[in-house]
Amino acid sequence: MRVLMYYNNKDIRVEEMDVPRIGPGEVLIKVFASGICGSDVMEWYRIKKAPRVLGHEITGEIVEVGADVKKYKKGDRVFVSHHVPCNNCHYCLNGYHTACETLHVTNYDPGGFAEYIRIPEINVDRGVYVLPEEMSYDEGTFIEPLACVMRGQRLADLKPGQCVLVIGSGISGLIHINLARALGAGRIIATDINENRMKAAGQFGADAVINARDNVPEKILALNSNRLADLVIVCAGALSASTEAIKCVDRGGTVLYFAVPEPEIMVPVPMNDLWRNEITLMTSYGASPLDLELAIKLIASQRVKLGNMITHKLTFDEGGLGFKLVSEAKESIKVIFEPQRKK
């Protein structure tokens, strides 16, 4: 079978691998759609384990079922979560599934940018979801990213009517905008420096869009009856985005760091200001099983409509182009590979 092998952001190669053999409790998936996540092009994050087959936003069809698998059958259309929790540890039992050590070491074989993937027994047990009939393979690639966004907004306790600021209008920012609108946010304001992304933010639900090079806090005050944002969601990894967020949050508000700077970069925090104004700083990472189930329901019911965010559908022969489009973040919103299609 063909796979996309990642060496670095500018070196993506089509290579041949054997189709994985499955065990009694495993299934084999024929991958039909696989989205490129923003984390796939975070070179500082990925290159440490290169070369490897990346990709985790997949949908496909079960083509082989192990003898011990009873819940699924050949021909099922599915989404598969690459990371799954143990559901038994201290963190899982207290609702912090994405802090579970098992979640951080589980994956499928070899990765989503492959024509076929083997799903380990633990993932079969708690990470395979049959797609609703009305959901396409392409739409299903949004299940995992939407679930991550769902978790962030759930932990941040987004309330109807709140003013929400989304810093960074890439794909994660756009999904945050779309979900916040579906969950009843009041005024949604977005920022970016890229004209295409600023335009997209307006198309996908932002009430106002601010150029991030402007005086953002001042413009928020003008747009929001002289108040800053109740919830600020950071979807850009630049240090400037992390520090700007704290300037944009209202008293009693929350800053959610959905994206963070590289590990060696420290974010200065004006602790006294946070203390006096009771401001909460928090992070979110990944998605729990609950978030994945909710994401499937939201997409299937069309409460959130994400499929029209797809700007490029590529073959593996265009792998380098796909990574270039996502890493440059200029002309694309969502890029997906279709592993079964040849150029």
C-alpha positions in Angstrom: 0.0 0.0 0.0 1.0 3.6 -0.4 1.7 6.0 2.5 2.9 9.5 2.9 6.1 9.5 4.9 6.9 12.7 6.8 10.6 13.7 7.1 10.0 17.4 7.6 7.5 20.0 6.4 9.2 20.3 3.0 10.0 16.6 2.6 6.9 14.5 2.3 7.4 11.3 0.3 5.1 8.6 -1.2 6.4 5.3 0.0 5.3 1.7 -0.1 4.6 -0.4 3.0 3.0 -3.7 3.6 -0.7 -3.7 4.4 -0.8 -4.2 8.2 -2.0 -7.6 9.5 -4.6 -7.6 12.1 -5.0 -9.6 15.3 -8.2 -11.3 16.7 -9.4 -8.1 18.4 -8.4 -5.7 15.7 -9.9 -4.3 12.4 -8.4 -3.1 9.2 -9.7 0.2 7.7 -9.6 1.3 4.1 -9.0 5.0 4.5 -11.2 7.3 2.2 -10.5 10.7 3.7 -7.8 12.0 6.0 -7.5 15.6 7.1 -4.3 17.5 7.7 -4.3 18.9 11.2 -2.5 22.1 12.2 -0.5 20.0 14.6 0.8 17.9 11.6 2.7 20.9 10.3 4.1 21.9 13.7 7.6 21.0 12.7 9.2 21.4 16.1 6.6 19.0 17.5 6.7 16.4 14.7 10.3 16.2 13.5 11.5 14.6 16.7 9.9 11.3 15.6 10.5 11.6 11.9 10.4 9.7 9.6 6.8 8.6 10.3 3.4 8.4 8.8 1.2 11.2 10.3 -2.5 11.8 10.0 -5.3 11.2 12.6 -8.5 12.8 11.2 -9.6 9.8 9.2 -12.8 8.1 8.0 -13.0 4.9 6.0 -14.6 1.5 5.7 -13.9 -1.6 7.7 -12.5 -4.2 5.2 -11.3 -6.9 7.6 -12.5 -7.9 11.1 -10.7 -9.9 13.7 -12.3 -13.1 15.0 -13.0 -11.6 18.4 -14.6 -8.4 17.2 -18.4 -8.4 17.7 -19.4 -4.7 17.7 -18.4 -4.0 14.1 -18.6 -5.7 10.7 -17.0 -5.6 7.3 -18.5 -2.7 5.3 -19.1 -0.4 8.3 -18.4 3.3 7.5 -16.4 4.6 10.4 -14.4 7.4 12.1 -11.6 6.1 14.3 -10.0 8.0 17.2 -6.3 7.6 17.2 -5.8 8.3 20.9 -8.0 6.6 23.5 -8.0 6.8 27.3 -7.9 3.9 29.8 -11.1 5.0 31.5 -9.8 3.7 34.8 -7.0 6.0 36.1 -7.2 8.9 38.5 -7.4 11.4 35.6 -10.1 9.6 33.6 -12.2 9.1 36.7 -12.0 12.8 37.3 -12.9 13.8 33.8 -9.4 14.6 32.6 -9.3 11.9 29.9 -6.8 13.8 27.8 -4.3 13.8 30.6 -4.4 10.0 30.7 -1.1 8.3 30.0 -2.8 5.6 27.9 -4.3 8.3 25.7 -0.8 9.7 25.0 0.7 6.4 23.9 -2.2 4.9 21.8 -2.4 5.3 18.1 -3.2 3.3 14.9 -0.8 1.7 12.6 0.9 3.2 10.7 -1.0 6.6 10.6 -3.9 8.2 8.8 -1.9 9.2 5.7 -2.0 5.6 4.5 -4.3 3.6 2.2 -5.0 1.1 5.0 -4.6 1.3 8.8 -4.7 -1.4 11.5 -6.8 -0.4 14.5 -5.4 -1.9 17.8 -7.7 -3.8 20.1 -7.9 -0.9 22.7 -9.0 1.5 19.9 -11.5 -1.0 18.6 -13.0 -1.2 22.1 -13.4 2.5 22.7 -12.4 4.5 19.7 -14.4 3.3 16.6 -17.6 5.2 15.7 -20.0 4.2 12.9 -20.7 7.2 10.8 -24.4 8.2 10.5 -25.8 7.5 7.1 -26.2 11.2 6.4 -22.6 12.0 7.1 -20.0 11.9 4.3 -16.5 10.7 4.6 -15.3 14.3 4.1 -17.6 15.6 6.8 -16.4 12.9 9.1 -12.8 14.2 9.0 -14.1 17.1 11.2 -15.2 14.9 14.0 -11.8 14.9 15.8 -11.1 18.6 15.4 -14.6 19.6 16.3 -14.4 17.3 19.4 -11.2 19.1 20.5 -13.0 22.5 20.1 -16.0 21.1 21.9 -13.9 20.1 24.9 -12.2 23.5 25.1 -15.5 25.4 25.1 -17.0 22.9 27.5 -14.2 23.3 30.0 -14.2 27.1 29.6 -17.9 27.0 30.4 -19.1 29.1 27.4 -22.5 30.6 28.3 -25.2 31.8 25.9 -25.0 35.6 25.4 -21.3 35.9 26.2 -18.9 38.0 24.1 -16.3 35.6 22.6 -13.0 36.7 21.1 -11.2 34.1 18.9 -7.5 35.0 18.2 -6.4 33.3 15.0 -8.8 32.4 12.3 -7.2 29.3 10.9 -9.2 26.1 10.8 -9.3 25.7 14.6 -10.3 29.3 15.0 -13.1 28.9 12.4 -14.4 25.8 14.1 -14.4 27.7 17.4 -16.4 30.5 15.8 -18.9 28.1 14.3 -19.4 26.1 17.5 -19.7 29.2 19.7 -22.4 30.4 17.3 -24.2 27.1 17.6 -24.0 27.2 21.4 -25.6 30.6 21.7 -22.7 33.0 22.1 -23.7 36.6 22.0 -21.1 38.7 20.1 -18.3 36.8 18.4 -15.2 38.7 17.4 -12.3 37.2 15.5 -8.8 38.4 14.7 -6.1 37.4 12.2 -3.5 39.1 9.9 -4.3 37.2 6.8 -7.0 38.8 4.6 -8.4 35.4 3.4 -8.8 34.1 6.9 -10.3 37.3 8.1 -12.9 37.0 5.3 -13.5 33.3 6.2 -14.1 34.3 9.9 -17.0 36.5 8.8 -18.4 33.8 6.5 -18.4 31.2 9.3 -20.1 33.2 12.0 -18.0 36.0 13.4 -20.0 39.2 14.0 -16.9 41.4 13.6 -13.3 40.7 12.4 -10.3 42.8 13.6 -6.9 42.9 12.0 -4.6 41.6 14.7 -2.1 44.4 13.9 -4.6 47.0 15.1 -5.3 47.9 18.7 -7.5 44.9 19.4 -8.6 45.7 23.0 -9.6 49.2 21.9 -11.7 47.9 19.0 -13.3 45.3 21.3 -14.4 48.0 23.7 -16.0 49.9 20.8 -17.8 46.8 19.5 -19.0 45.5 22.9 -20.5 48.4 24.8 -17.2 49.4 26.4 -16.5 45.9 27.8 -13.8 43.4 26.8 -14.5 39.8 26.0 -16.0 37.3 28.4 -14.1 34.4 26.8 -10.9 34.7 24.8 -9.9 31.7 22.8 -6.3 31.6 21.6 -5.9 29.7 18.3 -2.5 31.0 17.3 0.8 29.8 18.6 2.7 33.1 18.4 3.8 34.6 21.7 2.1 37.8 20.7 -1.2 36.0 20.6 -0.7 34.6 24.1 0.1 38.0 25.6 -2.6 39.9 23.6 -5.2 37.6 25.0 -4.7 38.7 28.5 -5.2 42.3 27.4 -8.5 41.5 25.8 -10.4 39.6 28.5 -12.9 41.3 30.7 -13.1 41.2 34.5 -14.3 37.8 35.7 -13.5 36.4 32.2 -11.6 33.4 30.9 -8.7 33.0 28.5 -8.6 29.5 26.9 -5.2 28.6 25.4 -6.3 26.2 22.7 -2.9 26.8 20.9 0.4 27.6 22.7 3.9 28.7 21.8 6.8 26.4 21.4 8.1 24.7 24.6 11.1 27.0 25.2 9.0 30.2 25.0 7.7 31.5 28.3 4.5 33.6 28.4 4.8 36.6 30.9 1.7 36.8 33.1 0.6 40.0 34.9 -0.5 38.0 38.0 -1.6 41.0 40.0 -4.0 42.1 37.3 -5.4 38.6 37.0 -5.8 38.5 40.8 -7.6 41.8 41.1 -9.9 41.1 38.3 -10.5 37.4 38.9 -9.4 36.3 35.5 -9.0 32.6 34.7 -6.2 31.3 32.4 -6.7 27.7 31.2 -5.7 25.2 28.6 -7.4 22.4 26.8 -5.8 19.5 24.9 -7.4 16.8 22.7 -10.8 15.3 23.0 -12.5 12.8 25.3 -15.0 10.1 24.2 -17.8 12.3 25.3 -16.6 15.2 23.1 -16.3 12.8 20.1 -19.9 11.6 20.6 -21.2 15.1 20.8 -19.2 16.2 17.8 -20.8 13.4 15.7 -24.2 14.5 16.8 -23.6 18.1 16.0 -22.3 17.4 12.5 -25.0 14.8 11.7 -27.8 17.2 12.8 -26.2 20.1 10.8 -26.1 22.2 14.0 -22.5 22.9 12.9 -21.8 22.9 9.1 -18.1 22.4 8.5 -17.9 20.6 5.2 -17.7 23.8 3.2 -14.5 24.7 5.0 -12.7 22.2 2.8 -10.8 24.1 0.2 -8.5 21.3 -1.2 -8.9 17.6 -1.8 -5.6 16.1 -2.8 -4.0 12.7 -3.7 -0.9 11.3 -2.0 1.0 12.4 -5.1 0.3 16.0 -4.0 1.5 15.3 -0.4 4.1 18.0 -0.5 1.6 20.6 -1.8 -0.8 19.7 1.1 1.7 20.3 3.8 2.8 23.5 2.0 -0.7 24.8 1.9 -1.4 24.1 5.6 2.0 25.3 6.9 2.0 28.6 4.9 -1.7 29.2 5.9 -2.4 31.5 3.0 -4.7 30.0 0.4 -6.2 27.1 2.3 -8.7 26.5 5.1 -9.1 22.7 5.4 -7.0 20.3 3.3 -7.8 16.6 3.1 -6.1 13.7 1.4 -8.1 11.0 -0.5 -5.8 8.0 -0.2 -7.7 5.8 -2.6 -7.7 8.4 -5.4 -4.7 8.6 -7.8 -3.6 11.8 -9.5 
